């Protein structure tokens, strides 16, 4: 019963799309029809501006934190419950039941999950991703580097096998969700992050 509850609660929390809600609140738009078409913090930055994007980023991260804590609340000694709830919240963010299963790419929510489950390995992988974003201004590239390096970071820190397998699955999901971005990066057509609000 705890496993079902962890998955259901995690998924429903993930399905709350703050990017979509902020698009409606600030501009009366469906943000998925503007900018990159993605319901996430980066597109919120492009379409709505810096402050809404920061708030969306924080709330999406908080979803991941909350989901893991729900797993721990159900059974503090069962790592798999926290992992399942963390997986479900990311899936909910990507395919939200409340918004026609069209959501974001899950990286901010993944950050929240990883920061709660395994802070230091996540910080190491995240630092590389942030550095990549700083120097290239490609958010997608930084996100992919974070996801790619996370399993190696967990292994280097000697963390549990379950977490390493979980991180590999997350990396595969991240690459799948960013497959269009990968093609654009290879072709030199990927959009770089900007702190100027789009006119769309």
Residue pairs with C-beta under 8 A, 6 or more apart in sequence:
2 74
2 75
2 78
2 81
3 80
3 81
3 84
5 74
6 70
6 71
6 74
6 81
6 82
6 84
6 85
6 88
7 84
7 85
7 87
7 88
8 88
9 67
9 70
9 85
9 88
10 67
10 70
10 71
10 84
10 85
10 86
10 87
10 88
10 89
10 92
11 88
11 89
11 91
11 92
11 97
12 92
12 97
13 63
13 66
13 67
13 70
13 89
13 92
14 63
14 67
14 88
14 89
14 90
14 91
14 92
14 93
14 94
14 96
14 103
14 109
15 92
15 93
15 96
15 97
15 98
15 99
15 103
16 63
16 92
16 96
16 98
17 39
17 93
17 96
17 98
17 99
17 103
17 104
18 55
18 56
18 59
18 60
19 31
19 38
19 39
19 40
19 41
19 43
19 44
19 56
19 60
19 104
20 30
20 31
20 32
20 39
20 99
22 31
22 44
22 48
22 52
22 55
22 56
23 29
23 30
23 31
23 34
23 44
23 47
23 48
24 30
26 48
26 52
27 47
27 48
29 47
31 39
31 43
31 44
31 47
31 48
32 38
32 39
32 102
34 43
34 46
34 47
34 198
34 200
35 43
35 46
35 47
35 198
35 200
36 42
36 43
36 46
36 191
37 43
38 104
38 105
39 96
39 99
39 102
39 103
39 104
40 56
40 60
40 103
40 104
40 105
40 107
40 108
41 53
41 54
41 56
41 57
41 60
41 104
41 108
42 53
42 139
42 193
44 52
44 53
44 56
44 57
45 52
45 53
45 193
45 194
45 195
46 191
46 194
46 197
46 198
47 197
47 198
47 200
48 197
49 197
50 195
50 197
56 108
57 108
60 93
60 104
60 108
60 109
60 112
61 108
61 109
61 111
61 112
61 115
62 112
63 89
63 93
63 109
63 112
64 86
64 89
64 90
64 108
64 109
64 110
64 111
64 112
64 113
64 114
64 115
64 116
65 112
65 113
65 115
65 116
66 89
66 112
67 85
67 86
67 88
67 89
67 112
67 113
68 82
68 85
68 86
68 112
68 113
68 116
68 117
69 116
70 85
71 78
71 81
71 82
71 83
71 84
71 85
71 86
72 81
72 82
74 81
74 85
75 81
79 160
79 162
79 163
80 162
82 116
82 117
83 117
83 162
83 163
83 166
86 113
86 116
86 117
86 166
87 166
87 169
87 170
89 109
89 112
89 113
90 106
90 109
90 110
90 113
90 170
90 173
91 106
92 103
93 103
93 104
93 106
93 108
93 109
94 103
94 104
94 105
94 106
94 173
94 177
95 101
95 102
95 103
96 102
96 103
105 143
105 174
105 177
105 178
106 173
106 174
106 177
107 143
107 146
107 147
107 174
110 147
110 170
110 174
111 122
111 126
111 146
114 121
114 122
114 126
114 150
114 167
114 170
115 122
115 123
117 163
118 154
118 157
118 159
118 163
120 157
121 150
121 153
121 154
121 156
121 157
121 159
122 150
122 153
124 149
124 153
124 156
125 145
125 146
125 147
125 149
125 150
125 152
125 153
126 146
128 145
128 146
128 149
129 142
129 143
129 145
129 146
129 149
130 142
131 142
132 138
132 141
132 142
132 145
133 139
133 141
133 142
133 193
136 142
136 192
137 192
137 193
137 194
138 185
138 190
138 192
138 193
139 193
140 178
140 181
140 182
140 184
140 185
140 190
141 181
141 185
141 190
143 174
143 178
144 174
144 175
144 178
144 181
144 182
147 167
147 170
147 171
147 174
147 175
148 171
148 175
150 167
150 170
150 171
151 164
151 167
151 168
151 171
154 163
154 164
154 167
155 164
175 182
181 190
184 190
184 191
